[in-house]
C-alpha cells in the first residue's frame, strides 16, 4: 500500500490540489493466476468502455477490527 498527501507541493503539476490523502493498494499479478488476470482484464475493459465500476477490497475482517 502506498499513501500520498495531495497538497500544492506534490500535486500541483497533475492538478491534484484539492488536498487530502490518497491510499493505493497495488496488487501484483502472478503468472498462472488466471482468476486475478481475468478480474483485472474485466476492470480494464470497463474503464476503456467508459463504464463506471466500484471495487471493494477487504483488508481486515470485522472480527479483527472489533476483537469479536
TIZA-421749 format. One record per atom (N, C-alpha, C, O): residue number from 0; residue in one letter; chain; atom name; y, x, z. Coordinates in nm, 4 decimals. Atoms other than C-alpha are relative to their C-alpha. Layout:
N
PT  seq  type  mol  atom        yy        xx        zz
PT  NUM     a    A    CA         Y         X         Z
...
! end
This chain:
68
PT  seq  type  mol  atom        yy        xx        zz
PT    0     x    A     N   -0.1172    0.0854    0.0000
PT    0     x    A    CA    0.0000    0.0000    0.0000
PT    0     x    A     C    0.1227    0.0895    0.0000
PT    0     x    A     O    0.1266    0.1925    0.0672
PT    1     x    A     N   -0.1265   -0.0720    0.0064
PT    1     x    A    CA    0.3484    0.1205   -0.0824
PT    1     x    A     C    0.1127   -0.0959    0.0378
PT    1     x    A     O    0.1133   -0.2115   -0.0044
PT    2     x    A     N   -0.1133    0.0820   -0.0436
PT    2     x    A    CA    0.6683   -0.0094    0.0776
PT    2     x    A     C    0.1289    0.0607   -0.0534
PT    2     x    A     O    0.1481    0.1822   -0.0494
PT    3     x    A     N   -0.1267   -0.0442    0.0579
PT    3     x    A    CA    1.0117    0.0098   -0.0835
PT    3     x    A     C    0.1143   -0.0780    0.0636
PT    3     x    A     O    0.1042   -0.1989    0.0846
PT    4     x    A     N   -0.1229    0.0639   -0.0451
PT    4     x    A    CA    1.3575   -0.0621    0.0553
PT    4     x    A     C    0.0870   -0.0236   -0.1226
PT    4     x    A     O    0.1165    0.0697   -0.1974
PT    5     x    A     N   -0.0817    0.0353    0.1162
PT    5     x    A    CA    1.5669   -0.2451   -0.2039
PT    5     x    A     C    0.1464   -0.0025    0.0408
PT    5     x    A     O    0.1998   -0.1058    0.0812
PT    6     x    A     N   -0.1421   -0.0082   -0.0333
PT    6     x    A    CA    1.9179   -0.1255   -0.1410
PT    6     x    A     C    0.0758    0.0638   -0.1155
PT    6     x    A     O    0.0156    0.1023   -0.2157
PT    7     x    A     N   -0.0809   -0.0523    0.1099
PT    7     x    A    CA    2.2047    0.0020   -0.3530
PT    7     x    A     C   -0.0241    0.1485   -0.0256
PT    7     x    A     O    0.0118    0.1978   -0.1325
PT    8     x    A     N    0.0268   -0.1418    0.0210
PT    8     x    A    CA    2.0947    0.3645   -0.3058
PT    8     x    A     C   -0.1206    0.0244   -0.0898
PT    8     x    A     O   -0.1211    0.1188   -0.1688
PT    9     x    A     N    0.1234   -0.0242    0.0724
PT    9     x    A    CA    1.7487    0.3287   -0.4564
PT    9     x    A     C   -0.0242   -0.0960   -0.1155
PT    9     x    A     O   -0.1042   -0.0641   -0.2034
PT   10     x    A     N    0.0323    0.0987    0.1012
PT   10     x    A    CA    1.7563    0.0196   -0.6772
PT   10     x    A     C    0.1103   -0.0338   -0.0976
PT   10     x    A     O    0.0904   -0.1179   -0.1853
PT   11     x    A     N   -0.1137    0.0354    0.0841
PT   11     x    A    CA    2.0952    0.0127   -0.8468
PT   11     x    A     C   -0.0299    0.0119   -0.1485
PT   11     x    A     O    0.0028   -0.0791   -0.2246
PT   12     x    A     N    0.0268   -0.0229    0.1420
PT   12     x    A    CA    1.9772    0.1576   -1.1808
PT   12     x    A     C   -0.0950   -0.1026   -0.0603
PT   12     x    A     O   -0.0902   -0.1284   -0.1806
PT   13     x    A     N    0.0962    0.0984    0.0485
PT   13     x    A    CA    1.6996   -0.1020   -1.2069
PT   13     x    A     C    0.0450   -0.1431    0.0249
PT   13     x    A     O   -0.0286   -0.2367   -0.0064
PT   14     x    A     N   -0.0487    0.1340   -0.0284
PT   14     x    A    CA    1.9109   -0.3979   -1.0987
PT   14     x    A     C   -0.0564   -0.0598    0.1271
PT   14     x    A     O   -0.0480   -0.1809    0.1473
PT   15     x    A     N    0.0605    0.0485   -0.1246
PT   15     x    A    CA    1.7369   -0.4243   -0.7614
PT   15     x    A     C    0.0958    0.0209    0.1161
PT   15     x    A     O    0.0692    0.1004    0.2063
PT   16     x    A     N   -0.1015   -0.0209   -0.1037
PT   16     x    A    CA    2.0461   -0.4545   -0.5444
PT   16     x    A     C    0.0069   -0.1165    0.0972
PT   16     x    A     O    0.1033   -0.1292    0.1727
PT   17     x    A     N   -0.0027    0.1181   -0.0862
PT   17     x    A    CA    1.9533   -0.7745   -0.3624
PT   17     x    A     C   -0.0274    0.0332    0.1456
PT   17     x    A     O   -0.0029   -0.0496    0.2334
PT   18     x    A     N    0.0340   -0.0367   -0.1354
PT   18     x    A    CA    1.8426   -0.5874   -0.0549
PT   18     x    A     C   -0.1401   -0.0457    0.0357
PT   18     x    A     O   -0.2112   -0.1036   -0.0464
PT   19     x    A     N    0.1324    0.0391   -0.0459
PT   19     x    A    CA    1.5325   -0.6459    0.1473
PT   19     x    A     C   -0.1014    0.1106   -0.0193
PT   19     x    A     O   -0.0670    0.2268   -0.0407
PT   20     x    A     N    0.1095   -0.0949    0.0134
PT   20     x    A    CA    1.1963   -0.4795    0.1226
PT   20     x    A     C   -0.1078   -0.0599   -0.0891
PT   20     x    A     O   -0.1196   -0.1818   -0.1012
PT   21     x    A     N    0.1093    0.0427    0.0858
PT   21     x    A    CA    0.9018   -0.4956   -0.1138
PT   21     x    A     C   -0.1210    0.0861    0.0346
PT   21     x    A     O   -0.1101    0.2082    0.0460
PT   22     x    A     N    0.1242   -0.0710   -0.0249
PT   22     x    A    CA    0.5423   -0.4024   -0.0381
PT   22     x    A     C   -0.0946   -0.0295   -0.1148
PT   22     x    A     O   -0.1144   -0.1452   -0.1519
PT   23     x    A     N    0.0898    0.0139    0.1139
PT   23     x    A    CA    0.2996   -0.3407   -0.3228
PT   23     x    A     C   -0.1382    0.0480    0.0400
PT   23     x    A     O   -0.1538    0.1557    0.0975
PT   24     x    A     N    0.1389   -0.0387   -0.0209
PT   24     x    A    CA   -0.0778   -0.3354   -0.2931
PT   24     x    A     C   -0.0547    0.0470   -0.1337
PT   24     x    A     O   -0.0623   -0.0313   -0.2284
PT   25     x    A     N    0.0604   -0.0545    0.1215
PT   25     x    A    CA   -0.2304   -0.1088   -0.5570
PT   25     x    A     C   -0.1507    0.0033    0.0192
PT   25     x    A     O   -0.2004    0.0576    0.1179
PT   26     x    A     N    0.1449    0.0085   -0.0092
PT   26     x    A    CA   -0.5986   -0.1723   -0.6234
PT   26     x    A     C   -0.0606    0.0722   -0.1195
PT   26     x    A     O   -0.0414    0.0293   -0.2333
PT   27     x    A     N    0.0574   -0.0741    0.1129
PT   27     x    A    CA   -0.7890    0.0823   -0.8323
PT   27     x    A     C   -0.1148   -0.0764   -0.0662
PT   27     x    A     O   -0.1902   -0.1475    0.0003
PT   28     x    A     N    0.1145    0.0555    0.0710
PT   28     x    A    CA   -1.0300   -0.0339   -1.0988
PT   28     x    A     C   -0.1069    0.1081   -0.0074
PT   28     x    A     O   -0.0820    0.2178   -0.0575
PT   29     x    A     N    0.1102   -0.0957   -0.0036
PT   29     x    A    CA   -1.3636    0.1390   -1.0535
PT   29     x    A     C   -0.0915   -0.0273   -0.1188
PT   29     x    A     O   -0.1298   -0.1421   -0.1412
PT   30     x    A     N    0.0914    0.0207    0.1132
PT   30     x    A    CA   -1.5823    0.1932   -1.3617
PT   30     x    A     C   -0.1266   -0.0731    0.0435
PT   30     x    A     O   -0.1880   -0.0392    0.1448
PT   31     x    A     N    0.1188    0.0781   -0.0317
PT   31     x    A    CA   -1.8648   -0.0568   -1.3633
PT   31     x    A     C    0.0281   -0.1248    0.0811
PT   31     x    A     O   -0.0610   -0.2081    0.0976
PT   32     x    A     N   -0.0367    0.1187   -0.0781
PT   32     x    A    CA   -1.6789   -0.3159   -1.1531
PT   32     x    A     C    0.0526   -0.1057   -0.0963
PT   32     x    A     O    0.1735   -0.1234   -0.1109
PT   33     x    A     N   -0.0391    0.0948    0.1041
PT   33     x    A    CA   -1.6798   -0.5863   -1.4190
PT   33     x    A     C    0.0756   -0.1200    0.0551
PT   33     x    A     O    0.1610   -0.1751   -0.0144
PT   34     x    A     N   -0.0701    0.1147   -0.0581
PT   34     x    A    CA   -1.5631   -0.8635   -1.1819
PT   34     x    A     C    0.1475    0.0310    0.0194
PT   34     x    A     O    0.2328   -0.0517   -0.0128
PT   35     x    A     N   -0.1401   -0.0383   -0.0192
PT   35     x    A    CA   -1.2442   -0.6756   -1.0910
PT   35     x    A     C    0.0693    0.0161   -0.1338
PT   35     x    A     O    0.1834   -0.0273   -0.1498
PT   36     x    A     N   -0.0593   -0.0197    0.1325
PT   36     x    A    CA   -1.1818   -0.5787   -1.4527
PT   36     x    A     C    0.0309   -0.1344   -0.0648
PT   36     x    A     O    0.1379   -0.1512   -0.1234
PT   37     x    A     N   -0.0217    0.1330    0.0578
PT   37     x    A    CA   -1.2207   -0.9417   -1.5658
PT   37     x    A     C    0.1172   -0.0705    0.0682
PT   37     x    A     O    0.1982   -0.1354    0.0020
PT   38     x    A     N   -0.1088    0.0613   -0.0761
PT   38     x    A    CA   -0.9859   -1.0606   -1.2893
PT   38     x    A     C    0.1349    0.0528   -0.0465
PT   38     x    A     O    0.2259   -0.0256   -0.0731
PT   39     x    A     N   -0.1273   -0.0588    0.0401
PT   39     x    A    CA   -0.7095   -0.8166   -1.3861
PT   39     x    A     C    0.0311   -0.0239   -0.1470
PT   39     x    A     O    0.1482   -0.0341   -0.1836
PT   40     x    A     N   -0.0227    0.0344    0.1402
PT   40     x    A    CA   -0.7563   -0.8839   -1.7575
PT   40     x    A     C    0.0556   -0.1413   -0.0113
PT   40     x    A     O    0.1431   -0.1672   -0.0939
PT   41     x    A     N   -0.0503    0.1381    0.0014
PT   41     x    A    CA   -0.7005   -1.2543   -1.6881
PT   41     x    A     C    0.1449   -0.0055    0.0487
PT   41     x    A     O    0.2265   -0.0761   -0.0104
PT   42     x    A     N   -0.1389   -0.0037   -0.0467
PT   42     x    A    CA   -0.3836   -1.1833   -1.4865
PT   42     x    A     C    0.0923    0.0554   -0.1088
PT   42     x    A     O    0.2017    0.0036   -0.1311
PT   43     x    A     N   -0.0792   -0.0597    0.1074
PT   43     x    A    CA   -0.2576   -0.9626   -1.7696
PT   43     x    A     C    0.0209   -0.1002   -0.1136
PT   43     x    A     O    0.1310   -0.1112   -0.1674
PT   44     x    A     N   -0.0102    0.1000    0.1069
PT   44     x    A    CA   -0.3306   -1.2346   -2.0261
PT   44     x    A     C    0.0996   -0.1098    0.0374
PT   44     x    A     O    0.1800   -0.1512   -0.0461
PT   45     x    A     N   -0.0951    0.1030   -0.0445
PT   45     x    A    CA   -0.1406   -1.4941   -1.8214
PT   45     x    A     C    0.1432    0.0507   -0.0086
PT   45     x    A     O    0.2322   -0.0216   -0.0534
PT   46     x    A     N   -0.1345   -0.0569    0.0060
PT   46     x    A    CA    0.1597   -1.2641   -1.7939
PT   46     x    A     C    0.0456    0.0159   -0.1446
PT   46     x    A     O    0.1608   -0.0136   -0.1764
PT   47     x    A     N   -0.0341   -0.0168    0.1417
PT   47     x    A    CA    0.1518   -1.1858   -2.1672
PT   47     x    A     C    0.0322   -0.1333   -0.0659
PT   47     x    A     O    0.1166   -0.1393   -0.1553
PT   48     x    A     N   -0.0224    0.1336    0.0546
PT   48     x    A    CA    0.1405   -1.5595   -2.2447
PT   48     x    A     C    0.1238   -0.0661    0.0605
PT   48     x    A     O    0.1621   -0.1756    0.0192
PT   49     x    A     N   -0.1181    0.0564   -0.0640
PT   49     x    A    CA    0.4445   -1.6167   -2.0235
PT   49     x    A     C   -0.0331   -0.1087    0.1003
PT   49     x    A     O    0.0548   -0.1847    0.1409
PT   50     x    A     N    0.0427    0.1002   -0.0977
PT   50     x    A    CA    0.2447   -1.8337   -1.7857
PT   50     x    A     C    0.0072    0.0605    0.1399
PT   50     x    A     O   -0.0242    0.1778    0.1600
PT   51     x    A     N   -0.0089   -0.0473   -0.1372
PT   51     x    A    CA    0.3012   -1.8050   -1.4159
PT   51     x    A     C   -0.1344   -0.0021    0.0690
PT   51     x    A     O   -0.2263   -0.0711    0.0251
PT   52     x    A     N    0.1203   -0.0004   -0.0816
PT   52     x    A    CA    0.0349   -1.7335   -1.1604
PT   52     x    A     C    0.0354    0.0500    0.1383
PT   52     x    A     O    0.1369    0.1169    0.1582
PT   53     x    A     N   -0.0165   -0.0468   -0.1369
PT   53     x    A    CA    0.0032   -1.6696   -0.7920
PT   53     x    A     C   -0.1285    0.0684    0.0413
PT   53     x    A     O   -0.2379    0.0182    0.0157
PT   54     x    A     N    0.1165   -0.0727   -0.0489
PT   54     x    A    CA   -0.2281   -1.4156   -0.6388
PT   54     x    A     C    0.0145    0.0168    0.1501
PT   54     x    A     O    0.1158    0.0679    0.1980
PT   55     x    A     N   -0.0001   -0.0164   -0.1454
PT   55     x    A    CA   -0.3133   -1.4248   -0.2700
PT   55     x    A     C   -0.1030    0.1057    0.0371
PT   55     x    A     O   -0.2167    0.1019   -0.0101
PT   56     x    A     N    0.0893   -0.1063   -0.0440
PT   56     x    A    CA   -0.4657   -1.1192   -0.1051
PT   56     x    A     C   -0.0055   -0.0038    0.1520
PT   56     x    A     O    0.0972    0.0088    0.2187
PT   57     x    A     N    0.0183    0.0022   -0.1446
PT   57     x    A    CA   -0.6084   -1.1423    0.2456
PT   57     x    A     C   -0.0349    0.1413    0.0442
PT   57     x    A     O   -0.1394    0.1950    0.0072
PT   58     x    A     N    0.0234   -0.1343   -0.0503
PT   58     x    A    CA   -0.5797   -0.8077    0.4184
PT   58     x    A     C   -0.0679   -0.0017    0.1354
PT   58     x    A     O   -0.1399    0.0918    0.1704
PT   59     x    A     N    0.0617    0.0145   -0.1306
PT   59     x    A    CA   -0.6867   -0.9294    0.7606
PT   59     x    A     C   -0.0360   -0.1465    0.0184
PT   59     x    A     O    0.0353   -0.2351   -0.0286
PT   60     x    A     N    0.0369    0.1377   -0.0262
PT   60     x    A    CA   -0.8687   -1.2384    0.8728
PT   60     x    A     C    0.0839   -0.0544    0.1148
PT   60     x    A     O    0.1420    0.0212    0.1928
PT   61     x    A     N   -0.0744    0.0628   -0.1089
PT   61     x    A    CA   -0.7053   -1.4855    1.1052
PT   61     x    A     C   -0.0543    0.0454    0.1352
PT   61     x    A     O    0.0220    0.0681    0.2291
PT   62     x    A     N    0.0608   -0.0414   -0.1260
PT   62     x    A    CA   -0.9520   -1.3858    1.3755
PT   62     x    A     C    0.0473    0.1391    0.0421
PT   62     x    A     O    0.0712    0.1640    0.1603
PT   63     x    A     N   -0.0432   -0.1353   -0.0358
PT   63     x    A    CA   -0.8483   -1.0209    1.3561
PT   63     x    A     C    0.1467    0.0027    0.0400
PT   63     x    A     O    0.1893    0.0908    0.1146
PT   64     x    A     N   -0.1419    0.0054   -0.0349
PT   64     x    A    CA   -0.4815   -1.1209    1.3813
PT   64     x    A     C    0.0217   -0.0638    0.1370
PT   64     x    A     O    0.1133   -0.0248    0.2094
PT   65     x    A     N   -0.0219    0.0734   -0.1245
PT   65     x    A    CA   -0.5206   -1.3551    1.6790
PT   65     x    A     C   -0.0945    0.0413    0.1113
PT   65     x    A     O   -0.0743    0.0041    0.2269
PT   66     x    A     N    0.0957   -0.0411   -0.1010
PT   66     x    A    CA   -0.8144   -1.1957    1.8574
PT   66     x    A     C   -0.1050   -0.1042    0.0305
PT   66     x    A     O   -0.1763   -0.0918    0.1300
PT   67     x    A     N    0.0987    0.1067   -0.0235
PT   67     x    A    CA   -1.0302   -1.5122    1.8264
PT   67     x    A     C   -0.1356    0.0434   -0.0424
PT   67     x    A     O   -0.2315   -0.0329   -0.0304
! end
